[in-house]
């Protein structure tokens, strides 16, 4: 589509990447060379290109005069062509090790330098070869190239997880978009306190297997989690009071308060009790649906999710163009509605609705009740896990409580099994609300948890490469009230929350404004159910019959055909395009045709676990209690 003229009329024009599947004509334009904007995933080389683009000085864009395309009663609204406002303070660090230098064979032809680091690179300095990890030749090769078997690194700009009973998983199942992706269970939840990384017991099996808790603490924790299932008068009495106060009054010790506050509810000490309890219940509801934790992660990274929805839209006739921008909106002054857009090539494209990324709208037309908010992000490539086990398939969420007045940090550590990093490395994402620059907010934690030149004696994994940047917090953008035509809808980027609730609510809200009588993301037919009829209006048609038997809400964890409501929790990754005939999310590799459900209560075998005798004794104690 780069050199062809687009059709001149659409129902909906979408600028930037958004989730959409509607039964109308959709044109989807993106001025970038990649999908998904701040939701994108990059290979390592592509990420270096992105870093270079962010560090370059923005070039002024010449505003072209398209007034010759106006008709009577029309007015132009020019759009912003700058794409740099949502990312700032990009800093890249690379580390080398003297040990690697000494271990390198004398016959090597590659020149090795002493340890070096590039920090605080100004936007005028072009990225040097030090943008790439130089820990050892082997590691350097792994990071630089995608590898013979496909992409080795898939690095997300935003770090999120999917709650197994969250709105995004429900939407994937309902719409049948889950067939386009595969998912891994997050295998463990960790917490960092007093300089140590500990595993959080969050399910019944974890509690019984934990050696961090005494028998009395296990009883108290199980009793409290059971009492959280439903709201009580005692709980309502604490409404408006801090959740920490409620936990303290329940006679829970420091250990249990820490786990419940920071790793299960994932709230602050000042969070009201009703919000803390709601977050705890949501966590507990998500346990056991697909595994021993509440979370899933998409194989190949979060960038797969918008691409899956875009693929569904394309299947139903949507037209997609990358590197294609829109210069202005064409306003009908009588109705205050946008009747067309004009692209950068001067083509006038009529439309009924326009969906804009908020970056296309200048500050003078935006309504903002609060100052812009930002997130601090760090992306690390390390040579090991922060809590090693016998398994190399671990996918970990690490919660770090606030320290010294700073914000709480959420860390996600991804193993090669997620297809986001090469063998022998781990990909670590850190995210927190911005106080200063990303480097100021997160580098102290990186230094305290990993081995870097600032902490050479640390016994944790070594950082091979590291990226810091600040990203705009999409939750700070108002949904309405902007100085825009009534049929122009504004969408924002990722927010600070761990889940996807904000993005799904926003997408559904925009959809309902455009098509209030239609169902949001209705189920798509399976290929074998589509009936093609070339005699209907000359169209190949998308009429289809019933898809009976596909009402299950299961997650399939591999390259399998899932024909029932079962949960399949295998750990293998399918690198091809699997066919899934149910409403399933792929996360394993076996074929399961039964109705068995894994409740996630099996004993965790990673790390220490209690002996059968100890477990039985504890179970009897809890029952007696």
Secondary structure as UniProt FT lines:
FT   STRAND          12..15
FT   STRAND          26..30
FT   HELIX           37..39
FT   STRAND          41..42
FT   HELIX           44..55
FT   HELIX           67..69
FT   TURN            72..73
FT   STRAND          74..78
FT   TURN            85..86
FT   STRAND          87..94
FT   HELIX           98..103
FT   TURN            106..107
FT   TURN            123..124
FT   HELIX           129..131
FT   HELIX           137..144
FT   TURN            148..149
FT   STRAND          155..156
FT   STRAND          162..163
FT   TURN            164..165
FT   HELIX           167..175
FT   HELIX           177..180
FT   STRAND          182..185
FT   STRAND          188..193
FT   TURN            194..195
FT   STRAND          196..199
FT   HELIX           204..209
FT   HELIX           215..227
FT   TURN            228..229
FT   HELIX           233..236
FT   TURN            237..240
FT   HELIX           243..249
FT   TURN            250..251
FT   HELIX           254..258
FT   HELIX           259..264
FT   TURN            269..270
FT   HELIX           273..286
FT   TURN            287..288
FT   STRAND          295..298
FT   TURN            299..300
FT   HELIX           303..315
FT   TURN            316..317
FT   STRAND          319..322
FT   STRAND          326..332
FT   TURN            333..336
FT   STRAND          337..343
FT   TURN            344..345
FT   STRAND          348..350
FT   STRAND          353..357
FT   HELIX           358..360
FT   HELIX           363..365
FT   STRAND          374..382
FT   TURN            386..387
FT   STRAND          396..400
FT   TURN            404..405
FT   STRAND          409..414
FT   HELIX           416..418
FT   TURN            423..424
FT   STRAND          426..433
FT   HELIX           438..449
FT   HELIX           453..455
FT   TURN            456..457
FT   STRAND          462..472
FT   HELIX           474..476
FT   TURN            486..487
FT   STRAND          488..491
FT   HELIX           501..514
FT   TURN            516..517
FT   TURN            520..521
FT   HELIX           527..529
FT   TURN            534..535
FT   TURN            537..538
FT   TURN            548..549
FT   STRAND          555..558
FT   STRAND          585..588
FT   HELIX           612..624
//
